[in-house]
Amino acid sequence: MIIIALDVSSVAEARSLVAALGDEADFYKVGLELYAVGGMDFVRELKAQGKRVFLDLKLYDISEQVKRAVAAISSSGVDFLTIHAVKQVMRAAVEGRSGSLELLAVTVLTSFDENDIRDEGYALTLAEVVERRVGHAMEAGVDGIVCSSLEVARVRAMTGPKMTLVIPGVRSAGKSTGDQKRVATPADAVANGADYLVVGRQVTRAENPRAELLKILDEIAEHANTD
């Protein structure tokens, strides 16, 4: 399943992309930039069109604030919501959740690499940090994990089939990786256990977004047929 990242600076641009993709895409990510200009009004607009919404806010605050924010978001019909994989944050989010909202714990941002982890003062490797946070997420009772495609196979081995794995930072072979440091192809990410792939610039900045999305879907299907 592909989630299209609406990482754009205006609601008008987001609407244009949704219209251009039509029925080929039914799941969209609303991140900080679009949320800052469109807020929950645009989220509700997408839901009214029958679209699924991944609200990527990466919540990280004191427990009461997280709990209350998650409770409010739960009532909006949002499908996925991200929180940081910190014990206190995850426990508060689980307490505030209701309805069908799925909470996704973010392990390590895909724009981070080993050097960034060392700069933050961790004695662990990046992979070890991811594994520790996945363990905490499972204990907290969240619904899924956001991790790099390079770690998805190990994370799937830890969680088994019960948790939803959402993978950002995927790019088809030959495409620019932009500011992402830990990437893989869509086909490889699915083969390694991903449930959802978040795809942004490769589609949203393409001359023909719909055609680019169809190419990615064909790439995944072709890879699956050769296994």
C-alpha positions in Angstrom: 0.0 0.0 0.0 1.3 3.4 -1.0 0.8 6.5 1.2 1.4 9.8 -0.8 3.2 12.4 1.3 1.6 15.8 0.7 4.7 17.6 1.7 3.6 20.9 0.0 3.3 24.5 1.2 -0.3 25.2 0.5 -3.7 23.6 0.6 -4.3 24.6 -3.0 -1.2 22.6 -4.1 -2.3 19.6 -2.0 -5.8 19.7 -3.6 -4.2 19.8 -7.0 -2.1 16.7 -6.3 -5.1 14.8 -4.9 -7.1 15.6 -8.0 -4.2 14.7 -10.3 -3.8 11.3 -8.7 -7.6 10.6 -8.6 -8.6 7.0 -7.8 -5.0 5.7 -8.0 -4.3 7.0 -4.5 -6.6 6.8 -1.5 -4.1 7.3 1.4 -2.4 10.6 2.1 0.2 11.8 4.6 -0.3 15.3 6.1 2.9 16.4 7.7 4.0 19.5 9.7 4.2 21.9 6.7 0.8 21.2 5.3 -0.7 20.9 8.8 0.6 24.4 9.6 -1.4 25.9 6.8 -4.4 23.6 6.5 -4.8 22.1 10.0 -7.5 19.7 10.9 -9.9 21.5 8.4 -7.9 20.0 5.5 -7.6 16.6 7.2 -11.4 16.6 7.4 -11.7 17.6 3.8 -9.6 14.6 2.8 -11.8 12.3 5.0 -14.9 13.7 3.4 -13.6 12.6 0.0 -13.3 9.1 1.3 -9.5 9.3 1.6 -7.5 7.7 4.4 -5.2 10.1 6.4 -1.8 9.6 8.0 -1.3 12.5 10.3 2.5 12.8 10.7 3.0 15.1 13.7 5.5 13.0 15.6 4.0 14.1 18.9 6.6 14.5 21.8 5.4 16.5 24.8 4.5 16.0 28.5 2.1 13.1 29.1 -1.1 15.2 29.7 -0.6 17.2 26.5 0.0 14.1 24.4 -3.0 12.3 25.9 -5.3 15.2 25.3 -4.0 15.8 21.8 -4.4 12.1 20.8 -8.0 12.1 22.2 -8.9 15.1 20.1 -7.3 13.6 17.0 -9.1 10.3 17.6 -12.5 12.0 17.1 -11.5 13.4 13.7 -11.4 10.0 11.9 -7.7 10.2 11.2 -6.3 6.7 10.4 -2.6 6.9 11.4 -0.9 9.2 13.9 2.8 9.4 14.6 4.4 9.8 18.0 8.0 9.5 19.1 9.1 6.1 20.4 9.6 7.3 24.0 8.1 5.3 26.8 6.3 8.2 28.5 5.0 9.6 25.2 3.7 6.3 24.0 2.0 5.4 27.2 0.2 8.7 27.2 -0.9 8.4 23.6 -2.3 4.9 24.2 -4.3 6.3 27.1 -5.7 9.1 24.9 -6.5 7.0 21.9 -10.1 5.9 21.0 -11.9 4.5 18.0 -10.0 3.2 15.0 -7.0 5.5 15.2 -3.7 3.6 14.9 -0.6 4.9 16.7 2.7 4.6 15.0 5.9 5.0 16.9 8.8 6.7 15.1 12.1 5.0 15.9 14.9 7.0 14.2 14.3 9.5 11.4 15.4 8.4 8.0 17.5 11.6 7.6 19.7 10.3 10.5 22.8 8.1 10.1 25.4 6.6 12.4 27.2 9.9 12.7 24.0 11.7 13.8 23.4 9.0 16.5 27.0 9.4 17.8 26.6 13.2 17.8 23.5 12.8 20.0 25.7 11.0 22.6 24.4 7.4 22.1 26.8 4.6 22.9 24.6 2.3 20.9 24.6 1.8 17.1 21.8 3.2 15.1 20.4 -0.4 14.6 20.6 -1.0 18.4 18.7 2.3 19.1 16.0 1.2 16.6 15.7 -2.2 18.2 15.4 -0.8 21.7 12.7 1.6 20.7 10.8 -1.1 18.9 10.9 -3.1 22.1 9.5 -0.2 24.1 6.8 0.4 21.5 5.6 -3.2 21.8 5.5 -2.9 25.6 3.5 0.3 25.4 0.9 -1.2 23.2 1.1 1.0 20.1 -0.2 -0.3 16.8 2.8 0.1 14.5 6.3 1.3 13.8 7.9 3.8 11.5 11.4 2.8 10.5 13.8 2.9 7.7 13.6 0.4 4.9 17.1 -0.7 5.9 15.8 -1.9 9.3 12.4 -3.2 8.3 13.4 -6.8 8.0 14.8 -6.9 11.6 11.8 -4.9 12.9 9.4 -7.4 11.3 11.3 -10.2 12.9 10.9 -8.6 16.3 7.2 -7.7 16.0 5.8 -10.6 13.9 2.8 -9.9 11.8 0.7 -8.1 14.4 2.2 -4.6 14.1 1.8 -2.3 11.1 5.2 -1.2 9.6 5.2 2.1 7.7 8.4 2.9 5.8 9.3 6.4 4.6 12.3 7.3 2.5 11.7 4.9 -0.3 13.0 5.7 -3.8 12.9 3.8 -7.1 16.4 2.9 -8.4 18.1 6.0 -10.0 15.9 8.5 -8.2 17.3 11.3 -6.0 17.4 10.6 -2.3 17.2 14.3 -1.4 17.8 14.7 2.4 17.2 11.0 3.2 20.2 9.0 4.3 18.7 5.5 4.8 16.7 4.5 1.7 15.8 1.5 -0.4 13.6 0.8 -3.4 9.8 0.3 -2.9 10.1 -3.3 -4.0 12.8 -4.1 -1.6 11.0 -2.5 1.3 7.8 -4.6 0.6 9.9 -7.8 0.2 11.5 -7.1 3.6 8.1 -6.8 5.4 6.7 -3.3 5.0 3.0 -2.9 5.1 2.9 0.7 3.9 5.4 2.8 1.9 5.4 6.6 2.2 6.3 8.2 -1.2 6.7 11.9 -1.6 8.8 13.8 -4.0 9.2 11.0 -6.5 5.5 11.3 -7.2 4.5 14.8 -6.0 7.2 16.6 -8.0 6.9 14.4 -11.1 5.7 16.0 -14.3 2.9 13.5 -14.3 2.3 12.4 -10.7 -0.3 9.7 -11.6 2.0 8.1 -14.2 4.9 8.1 -11.7 2.7 6.4 -9.1 1.6 3.7 -11.5 5.3 3.0 -12.3 6.0 2.4 -8.7 3.0 0.1 -8.3 4.2 -1.8 -11.4 7.7 -2.0 -10.0 6.4 -3.6 -6.8 4.1 -6.0 -8.6 6.8 -7.1 -11.0 9.2 -7.8 -8.1 6.5 -9.8 -6.4 5.9 -11.9 -9.5 9.5 -12.8 -9.8 9.8 -14.1 -6.2 
